[in-house]
């Protein structure tokens, strides 16, 4: 869990008050009539915007810089926002920006000493409350979700990397198509390193103009997504022109969970509901587990559920992203040994408080999640979805048979804030 802390600073300046709703403009350094000025005393609270999670960077000229990650939070209404950041500082820097629970927005932006570069990305903020006129109607969150940055009433931005540096940030409400993700722990915004899933990597591959709203949660089946009011939440905010991506299987197939009959029925029901709302449904087959046979080929450990998704897509004429097939190609291209480095395989004592090894062939680290997100983007292209026009131009199409080399992949790690073994974070 990520617990908010109050930073201890030598001199406390007034925190920056926020206007709700509206635009938030924050800048480092001397006062600017167009921006609220961030200082070491600008600490986020329920009534103020500023630095969060116990982090305060240094101030040099008109830049906030640090040799450690730092966080900025703004109190905002539920909705979609265009975030404009001007990065750079007096020293050379390479800055990665994440939002909320480790959603990857900007990847390793290099800025020379004294330089500045402005980038934009779009973020969706969600509340647990369901605005459908039913008093007290909320998403039935699991205990681990109550301190999750995805569900609070703030937008939190993480600035990380090699001397991360920021000059200013502007946050403005926008109206645009939303891509809602419904799924399980292989899709969710994993909030604790080294866990990761493809849904939280997906925003990195899109330009402003469309936004990813990842409602997936660990341990979910398509049936529990109904019972916990997660579909109710999505359908309280989904609008014509939006998208609904559905990927369930890993938990549905477990004994006594969801029969194939119920799975088929619910897939078709929510495809129909999306269309009735004017949204475009997209069915995604679940990726394979890391189950190799003696010949180095991936075996099917997911039963008849991937085929059920394929059949539902064909029958209902719904766009299909066959991540199951692509992941088989991807993992076989990696091979049994390299693929271990895409999953949660870590020796004991790799992380603080981790006393035992973890060997998990279902869940992914950042490398595995990133490669699967690239497969999903390839699937969007193959399906010729209108979303193609919003794909980032700096990333070419992806061939699952030619994965990015694991040895050259890196993303800066979000600080681990839980005080227990990270490998014990519940996923089911």
SESE-891893 format. One record per residue (C-alpha): residue number from 1; x, y, z. Coordinates in steps of 0.05 Angstrom, whole numbers, plus 32768, in hexadecimal, padded with zeros to 4 digits. Example, Ala and Ser with C-alpha at 12.3 -4.5 7.8 and 13.67 -1.06 7.14 Angstrom:
SESE-891893
<node 1, <80F6, 7FA6, 809C>>
<node 2, <8111, 7FEB, 808F>>
***
This chain:
SESE-891893
<node 1, <8000, 8000, 8000>>
<node 2, <8017, 8047, 7FF2>>
<node 3, <800C, 806F, 8032>>
<node 4, <800B, 80BA, 802E>>
<node 5, <803C, 80DC, 805C>>
<node 6, <8047, 8124, 8071>>
<node 7, <808D, 813B, 805D>>
<node 8, <80B9, 8159, 8092>>
<node 9, <80D9, 819A, 807A>>
<node 10, <8101, 81CF, 809E>>
<node 11, <80D3, 8209, 808B>>
<node 12, <808A, 81FD, 807B>>
<node 13, <806C, 822C, 8048>>
<node 14, <8021, 822E, 803B>>
<node 15, <8008, 81F5, 8011>>
<node 16, <7FE9, 8207, 7FCE>>
<node 17, <7F9D, 820B, 7FD0>>
<node 18, <7F76, 81EC, 7F97>>
<node 19, <7F3A, 8201, 7F6F>>
<node 20, <7F07, 81CB, 7F60>>
<node 21, <7EF5, 81C1, 7F28>>
<node 22, <7F26, 81E2, 7EF9>>
<node 23, <7F6E, 81E6, 7EE4>>
<node 24, <7FA9, 81DA, 7F11>>
<node 25, <7FEB, 81FE, 7F00>>
<node 26, <8028, 81F1, 7F2A>>
<node 27, <806F, 820B, 7F1F>>
<node 28, <80B1, 8203, 7F42>>
<node 29, <80DB, 823F, 7F56>>
<node 30, <80CA, 8289, 7F5A>>
<node 31, <8082, 82A1, 7F5A>>
<node 32, <805F, 82A2, 7F17>>
<node 33, <801C, 82C4, 7F0C>>
<node 34, <8005, 828C, 7EDE>>
<node 35, <8017, 8254, 7F0E>>
<node 36, <8012, 8244, 7F58>>
<node 37, <8059, 8240, 7F72>>
<node 38, <8072, 81FF, 7F90>>
<node 39, <80A0, 8204, 7FCC>>
<node 40, <80BB, 81D4, 7FFF>>
<node 41, <807E, 81E2, 8029>>
<node 42, <804D, 81CF, 7FF1>>
<node 43, <8033, 818F, 8010>>
<node 44, <7FF6, 816C, 7FF4>>
<node 45, <7FBA, 8164, 8021>>
<node 46, <7F6F, 815C, 801A>>
<node 47, <7F6A, 81A7, 800F>>
<node 48, <7FAC, 81B7, 7FEC>>
<node 49, <7FD6, 81A2, 7FB0>>
<node 50, <8020, 8195, 7FB6>>
<node 51, <8056, 8161, 7FC3>>
<node 52, <803D, 811E, 7FDC>>
<node 53, <8051, 80DB, 7FF9>>
<node 54, <8087, 80F9, 8025>>
<node 55, <80B1, 8114, 7FEC>>
<node 56, <80CB, 815B, 7FE1>>
<node 57, <80FE, 816A, 7FAA>>
<node 58, <8133, 819F, 7FAA>>
<node 59, <8128, 81E3, 7F89>>
<node 60, <815C, 81FF, 7F59>>
<node 61, <8148, 823C, 7F32>>
<node 62, <8105, 822C, 7F11>>
<node 63, <810A, 81E0, 7F18>>
<node 64, <80F9, 81AA, 7F4B>>
<node 65, <8130, 8176, 7F48>>
<node 66, <8142, 8139, 7F72>>
<node 67, <816E, 80FC, 7F73>>
<node 68, <8131, 80D6, 7F8C>>
<node 69, <80EA, 80CE, 7F6F>>
<node 70, <80B8, 8103, 7F86>>
<node 71, <806C, 8109, 7F82>>
<node 72, <803B, 8141, 7F77>>
<node 73, <7FF1, 813B, 7F85>>
<node 74, <7FB6, 8167, 7F72>>
<node 75, <7F6F, 8162, 7F8E>>
<node 76, <7F40, 815C, 7F52>>
<node 77, <7EFB, 8144, 7F40>>
<node 78, <7EF2, 8101, 7F1E>>
<node 79, <7EFE, 8105, 7ED3>>
<node 80, <7F33, 810B, 7E9D>>
<node 81, <7F6C, 813D, 7E9D>>
<node 82, <7FA1, 8155, 7E6D>>
<node 83, <7FE3, 815A, 7E92>>
<node 84, <801A, 8187, 7E76>>
<node 85, <805E, 8182, 7E96>>
<node 86, <809C, 81AA, 7E87>>
<node 87, <80D8, 817F, 7E9A>>
<node 88, <8121, 8192, 7EA4>>
<node 89, <814F, 81B4, 7ED5>>
<node 90, <8195, 81CE, 7EDF>>
<node 91, <81B3, 8189, 7ED9>>
<node 92, <81A8, 8154, 7EA3>>
<node 93, <816D, 8127, 7EB4>>
<node 94, <8146, 80EC, 7E9B>>
<node 95, <80FF, 80EF, 7EB6>>
<node 96, <80C9, 80BA, 7EB6>>
<node 97, <8083, 80D0, 7EC9>>
<node 98, <804E, 80A2, 7EE6>>
<node 99, <8007, 80B3, 7EFD>>
<node 100, <7FDC, 8097, 7F35>>
<node 101, <7FEF, 804F, 7F44>>
<node 102, <802C, 804A, 7F17>>
<node 103, <800B, 8057, 7ED4>>
<node 104, <8043, 8063, 7EA3>>
<node 105, <8038, 80A6, 7E80>>
<node 106, <807D, 80BE, 7E68>>
<node 107, <80B8, 8090, 7E60>>
<node 108, <80FF, 80A8, 7E6E>>
<node 109, <80FF, 80EE, 7E50>>
<node 110, <8147, 8107, 7E4B>>
<node 111, <8153, 8152, 7E56>>
<node 112, <8199, 8172, 7E51>>
<node 113, <81B3, 819F, 7E89>>
<node 114, <818E, 81E1, 7E88>>
<node 115, <815C, 81C7, 7E55>>
<node 116, <8111, 81C0, 7E57>>
<node 117, <80DD, 8197, 7E32>>
<node 118, <8092, 8199, 7E36>>
<node 119, <8069, 8158, 7E31>>
<node 120, <801F, 814A, 7E37>>
<node 121, <7FF7, 810C, 7E4B>>
<node 122, <7FB0, 80FD, 7E61>>
<node 123, <7F9B, 80DD, 7EA3>>
<node 124, <7F58, 80C4, 7EBD>>
<node 125, <7F46, 80CC, 7F06>>
<node 126, <7F11, 80A0, 7F25>>
<node 127, <7EEC, 80A1, 7F68>>
<node 128, <7ECF, 8063, 7F8A>>
<node 129, <7E8B, 8085, 7F8E>>
<node 130, <7E5A, 8072, 7F57>>
<node 131, <7E32, 80AE, 7F3E>>
<node 132, <7DF3, 8089, 7F29>>
<node 133, <7DC1, 80A7, 7F5A>>
<node 134, <7DC5, 806D, 7F8A>>
<node 135, <7DD7, 8087, 7FD0>>
<node 136, <7E17, 8068, 7FEB>>
<node 137, <7E26, 8042, 7FAB>>
<node 138, <7E71, 8035, 7FA8>>
<node 139, <7EA1, 8003, 7F8B>>
<node 140, <7EAC, 7FCA, 7FBC>>
<node 141, <7EF7, 7FD1, 7FC2>>
<node 142, <7F26, 7F9E, 7FE0>>
<node 143, <7F4D, 7FB3, 801F>>
<node 144, <7F8D, 7FBF, 7FF6>>
<node 145, <7F68, 7FF2, 7FCB>>
<node 146, <7F55, 8022, 8002>>
<node 147, <7F9A, 8043, 8003>>
<node 148, <7FA2, 803D, 7FB7>>
<node 149, <7FB2, 807C, 7F90>>
<node 150, <7F81, 8067, 7F59>>
<node 151, <7F46, 806F, 7F88>>
<node 152, <7F53, 80AF, 7FAE>>
<node 153, <7F3A, 80F5, 7F9D>>
<node 154, <7F7D, 810D, 7F82>>
<node 155, <7FA9, 8109, 7F45>>
<node 156, <7FEE, 80F2, 7F59>>
<node 157, <802A, 80F9, 7F2B>>
<node 158, <806D, 80D6, 7F36>>
<node 159, <80AE, 80F4, 7F1B>>
<node 160, <80E4, 80C0, 7F19>>
<node 161, <8125, 80AE, 7EF6>>
<node 162, <816B, 80CB, 7EF1>>
<node 163, <8167, 810E, 7F16>>
<node 164, <811D, 8118, 7F06>>
<node 165, <8110, 8162, 7EF9>>
<node 166, <80D0, 818A, 7EF2>>
<node 167, <80C4, 81D3, 7EE1>>
<node 168, <8078, 81D6, 7EDF>>
<node 169, <8039, 81AD, 7EDA>>
<node 170, <7FF4, 81C1, 7EC1>>
<node 171, <7FB7, 8194, 7ECA>>
<node 172, <7F79, 81A5, 7EA2>>
<node 173, <7F36, 8180, 7E9B>>
<node 174, <7F28, 8165, 7E56>>
<node 175, <7EF0, 813E, 7E34>>
<node 176, <7F08, 8106, 7E06>>
<node 177, <7EFE, 80BB, 7DF9>>
<node 178, <7F0E, 808D, 7E34>>
<node 179, <7F28, 8046, 7E2E>>
<node 180, <7F0E, 8020, 7E6B>>
<node 181, <7F34, 7FE1, 7E7E>>
<node 182, <7F10, 7FA9, 7EA4>>
<node 183, <7F39, 7F6E, 7EBA>>
<node 184, <7F64, 7F4D, 7EF0>>
<node 185, <7FAA, 7F51, 7F0E>>
<node 186, <7FCB, 7F49, 7ECA>>
<node 187, <7FAA, 7F8B, 7EB4>>
<node 188, <7FA5, 7FB3, 7EF5>>
<node 189, <7FCE, 7FF0, 7F0A>>
<node 190, <7FFD, 7FCA, 7F38>>
<node 191, <8010, 7FFC, 7F6F>>
<node 192, <804D, 7FD8, 7F8C>>
<node 193, <808F, 7FC8, 7F6A>>
<node 194, <80A4, 7F9A, 7F4B>>
<node 195, <805D, 7F85, 7F37>>
<node 196, <8042, 7FA1, 7EF6>>
<node 197, <800A, 7F94, 7EC4>>
<node 198, <7FFD, 7FA9, 7E7C>>
<node 199, <7FC4, 7FD9, 7E8C>>
<node 200, <7FF2, 8009, 7EB2>>
<node 201, <8025, 8009, 7E79>>
<node 202, <7FF1, 8018, 7E43>>
<node 203, <7FEC, 8064, 7E4D>>
<node 204, <8035, 806C, 7E38>>
<node 205, <8023, 8057, 7DF1>>
<node 206, <7FED, 808C, 7DE6>>
<node 207, <7FEF, 80D5, 7DD4>>
<node 208, <7FBF, 8107, 7DF4>>
<node 209, <7F79, 8102, 7DD7>>
<node 210, <7F65, 80C1, 7DF8>>
<node 211, <7F6D, 80A9, 7E3F>>
<node 212, <7F75, 8065, 7E60>>
<node 213, <7F49, 8058, 7E9D>>
<node 214, <7F61, 8017, 7EBC>>
<node 215, <7F2B, 7FF9, 7EE9>>
<node 216, <7F4A, 7FB4, 7EEC>>
<node 217, <7F57, 7F96, 7F31>>
<node 218, <7F7D, 7F5A, 7F4B>>
<node 219, <7F57, 7F1A, 7F58>>
<node 220, <7F1B, 7F2D, 7F2C>>
<node 221, <7EF0, 7F01, 7F01>>
<node 222, <7EBD, 7F1C, 7ED1>>
<node 223, <7E88, 7F08, 7F04>>
<node 224, <7EA9, 7F2A, 7F40>>
<node 225, <7EB2, 7F68, 7F15>>
<node 226, <7E66, 7F6A, 7F13>>
<node 227, <7E5B, 7F5B, 7F5D>>
<node 228, <7E8E, 7F8E, 7F76>>
<node 229, <7E6C, 7FC4, 7F4D>>
<node 230, <7EA9, 7FD0, 7F21>>
<node 231, <7E80, 7FCA, 7EE2>>
<node 232, <7E4C, 7FF7, 7F02>>
<node 233, <7E83, 802B, 7F0D>>
<node 234, <7E9A, 8028, 7EC5>>
<node 235, <7E53, 802C, 7EA9>>
<node 236, <7E44, 8068, 7ED5>>
<node 237, <7E79, 8090, 7EAF>>
<node 238, <7E81, 806F, 7E6B>>
<node 239, <7E69, 809A, 7E31>>
<node 240, <7E5E, 8093, 7DE6>>
<node 241, <7EA1, 8090, 7DC3>>
<node 242, <7EC4, 806D, 7DFD>>
<node 243, <7EE1, 8027, 7DFD>>
<node 244, <7EDB, 7FEB, 7E2B>>
<node 245, <7F14, 7FB9, 7E2A>>
<node 246, <7F03, 7F77, 7E4D>>
<node 247, <7F38, 7F44, 7E62>>
<node 248, <7F24, 7F0E, 7E94>>
<node 249, <7F3A, 7EC5, 7E9A>>
<node 250, <7F71, 7EB8, 7ECD>>
<node 251, <7F42, 7EB7, 7F08>>
<node 252, <7F02, 7EA3, 7EE3>>
<node 253, <7F1E, 7E5F, 7ED3>>
<node 254, <7F2E, 7E4D, 7F1B>>
<node 255, <7F03, 7E16, 7F3A>>
<node 256, <7EBF, 7E30, 7F4E>>
<node 257, <7ECB, 7E76, 7F33>>
<node 258, <7EA8, 7E82, 7EF1>>
<node 259, <7E8E, 7E4B, 7EC4>>
<node 260, <7E99, 7E51, 7E7A>>
<node 261, <7E4E, 7E58, 7E72>>
<node 262, <7E4C, 7E95, 7EA0>>
<node 263, <7E8C, 7EB0, 7E82>>
<node 264, <7E6E, 7EAE, 7E3C>>
<node 265, <7E2D, 7ECE, 7E54>>
<node 266, <7E4F, 7F07, 7E79>>
<node 267, <7E7F, 7F16, 7E40>>
<node 268, <7E45, 7F1F, 7E10>>
<node 269, <7E1D, 7F46, 7E43>>
<node 270, <7E53, 7F7A, 7E4E>>
<node 271, <7E63, 7F7F, 7E04>>
<node 272, <7E19, 7F90, 7DFA>>
<node 273, <7E19, 7FC1, 7E34>>
<node 274, <7E55, 7FE6, 7E18>>
<node 275, <7E34, 7FEC, 7DD4>>
<node 276, <7DF3, 8003, 7DF4>>
<node 277, <7E1B, 803B, 7E16>>
<node 278, <7E38, 8050, 7DD3>>
<node 279, <7E7D, 8034, 7DE4>>
<node 280, <7EA8, 8004, 7DBD>>
<node 281, <7EB5, 7FC0, 7DDF>>
<node 282, <7EF8, 7F9D, 7DD4>>
<node 283, <7F04, 7F56, 7DEC>>
<node 284, <7F4A, 7F43, 7E01>>
<node 285, <7F5F, 7EFA, 7E0B>>
<node 286, <7F89, 7EEF, 7E4A>>
<node 287, <7FD4, 7EE7, 7E43>>
<node 288, <7FF1, 7EA2, 7E4F>>
<node 289, <8014, 7E8E, 7E8F>>
<node 290, <805D, 7E7D, 7E8B>>
<node 291, <8051, 7E32, 7E81>>
<node 292, <8085, 7E14, 7E52>>
<node 293, <8088, 7DCC, 7E3A>>
<node 294, <80C9, 7DA6, 7E2E>>
<node 295, <80CC, 7DC0, 7DE7>>
<node 296, <80CB, 7E09, 7DFE>>
<node 297, <8083, 7E15, 7DEA>>
<node 298, <804E, 7E36, 7E15>>
<node 299, <8016, 7E08, 7E2A>>
<node 300, <7FCF, 7E1F, 7E35>>
<node 301, <7FC0, 7E26, 7E7F>>
<node 302, <7F81, 7E50, 7E76>>
<node 303, <7F4F, 7E1A, 7E60>>
<node 304, <7F19, 7E2B, 7E2E>>
<node 305, <7F13, 7E74, 7E43>>
<node 306, <7F3F, 7E94, 7E0D>>
<node 307, <7F18, 7E6F, 7DD8>>
<node 308, <7ED7, 7E87, 7DF8>>
<node 309, <7EEF, 7ECF, 7DF0>>
<node 310, <7F00, 7EC3, 7DA7>>
<node 311, <7EBC, 7EA4, 7D9B>>
<node 312, <7E98, 7EDD, 7DBE>>
<node 313, <7EBF, 7F10, 7D94>>
<node 314, <7EAD, 7EEC, 7D54>>
<node 315, <7E64, 7EE2, 7D66>>
<node 316, <7E58, 7F2A, 7D7D>>
<node 317, <7E86, 7F49, 7D49>>
<node 318, <7EB1, 7F68, 7D7E>>
<node 319, <7EF8, 7F7E, 7D75>>
<node 320, <7F29, 7F4A, 7D91>>
<node 321, <7F6F, 7F53, 7DAB>>
<node 322, <7F8B, 7F0D, 7DB0>>
<node 323, <7FBE, 7F19, 7DE7>>
<node 324, <7FBC, 7ECE, 7DF6>>
<node 325, <7FD9, 7EBE, 7DB2>>
<node 326, <800A, 7EF8, 7DB3>>
<node 327, <8023, 7EE6, 7DF8>>
<node 328, <8031, 7E9F, 7DE2>>
<node 329, <805C, 7EBA, 7DA9>>
<node 330, <807D, 7EED, 7DD8>>
<node 331, <808F, 7EBC, 7E10>>
<node 332, <80A8, 7E87, 7DDF>>
<node 333, <80D3, 7EBC, 7DBE>>
<node 334, <80F0, 7ECE, 7E02>>
<node 335, <80FA, 7E85, 7E14>>
<node 336, <80F4, 7E64, 7E58>>
<node 337, <812E, 7E89, 7E78>>
<node 338, <8126, 7ED1, 7E5F>>
<node 339, <80DB, 7ECD, 7E6B>>
<node 340, <80E8, 7EC3, 7EB5>>
<node 341, <8101, 7F0A, 7EB5>>
<node 342, <80BE, 7F22, 7E9C>>
<node 343, <8098, 7F00, 7ED5>>
<node 344, <809B, 7F06, 7F20>>
<node 345, <80D8, 7EDA, 7F2C>>
<node 346, <8107, 7EF6, 7F60>>
<node 347, <8138, 7ED7, 7F90>>
<node 348, <812F, 7EE0, 7FDB>>
<node 349, <8147, 7F24, 7FF5>>
<node 350, <8141, 7F46, 7FB2>>
<node 351, <8113, 7F78, 7FD4>>
<node 352, <810E, 7F90, 801D>>
<node 353, <80EA, 7F60, 804B>>
<node 354, <80E8, 7F2A, 8015>>
<node 355, <8100, 7EEC, 8039>>
<node 356, <80EC, 7EB8, 8005>>
<node 357, <80F3, 7EB2, 7FBA>>
<node 358, <80B7, 7EBF, 7F8E>>
<node 359, <80A9, 7E95, 7F50>>
<node 360, <8069, 7EAF, 7F31>>
<node 361, <8059, 7E9B, 7EE9>>
<node 362, <8019, 7EC4, 7EE5>>
<node 363, <802C, 7F0B, 7EF9>>
<node 364, <805D, 7F3B, 7EDA>>
<node 365, <8092, 7F6E, 7EEA>>
<node 366, <809A, 7FAE, 7EC2>>
<node 367, <80BE, 7F8D, 7E88>>
<node 368, <808A, 7F58, 7E7F>>
<node 369, <8050, 7F89, 7E86>>
<node 370, <8070, 7FB9, 7E55>>
<node 371, <8079, 7F83, 7E20>>
<node 372, <8030, 7F6D, 7E29>>
<node 373, <8018, 7FB5, 7E22>>
<node 374, <803F, 7FB8, 7DE0>>
<node 375, <8019, 7F79, 7DCB>>
<node 376, <7FD7, 7F9B, 7DDC>>
<node 377, <7FEB, 7FD8, 7DB3>>
<node 378, <7FFC, 7FA9, 7D79>>
<node 379, <7FB7, 7F8A, 7D82>>
<node 380, <7F97, 7FCF, 7D7F>>
<node 381, <7FBA, 7FDB, 7D3C>>
<node 382, <7FA7, 7F95, 7D22>>
<node 383, <7F5E, 7FA0, 7D35>>
<node 384, <7F60, 7FE4, 7D11>>
<node 385, <7F3F, 8006, 7D4C>>
<node 386, <7F37, 8052, 7D45>>
<node 387, <7F65, 8057, 7D81>>
<node 388, <7F9F, 804C, 7D51>>
<node 389, <7FA1, 8097, 7D42>>
<node 390, <7FB2, 80A6, 7D8B>>
<node 391, <7FED, 8076, 7D8F>>
<node 392, <8030, 8098, 7DA0>>
<node 393, <805B, 80A2, 7D63>>
<node 394, <809C, 8093, 7D87>>
<node 395, <808C, 8049, 7D8F>>
<node 396, <808A, 801E, 7D50>>
<node 397, <805C, 7FE2, 7D48>>
<node 398, <8070, 7FA4, 7D6F>>
<node 399, <807E, 7F5E, 7D59>>
<node 400, <8071, 7F2D, 7D94>>
<node 401, <80A4, 7EFE, 7D75>>
<node 402, <80DA, 7F34, 7D7F>>
<node 403, <80D4, 7F4C, 7DC7>>
<node 404, <80FD, 7F87, 7DE1>>
<node 405, <813E, 7F6D, 7DFF>>
<node 406, <8135, 7F64, 7E4A>>
<node 407, <817E, 7F76, 7E57>>
<node 408, <8174, 7FBD, 7E3C>>
<node 409, <812F, 7FCA, 7E5B>>
<node 410, <812A, 7FF7, 7E98>>
<node 411, <80F7, 8022, 7EBB>>
<node 412, <8106, 8047, 7EFC>>
<node 413, <80E5, 8025, 7F37>>
<node 414, <80AE, 8047, 7F5E>>
<node 415, <80C1, 804A, 7FA8>>
<node 416, <80A7, 800F, 7FCF>>
<node 417, <807D, 8029, 8009>>
<node 418, <8063, 7FEA, 8028>>
<node 419, <808A, 7FD0, 8064>>
<node 420, <807C, 7F86, 8056>>
<node 421, <8094, 7F55, 8022>>
<node 422, <8081, 7F70, 7FDE>>
<node 423, <807A, 7F2A, 7FC2>>
<node 424, <8041, 7F1D, 7FF3>>
<node 425, <8014, 7F53, 7FD4>>
<node 426, <7FD3, 7F2D, 7FC9>>
<node 427, <7FC0, 7F22, 7F80>>
<node 428, <7F84, 7EF5, 7F86>>
***
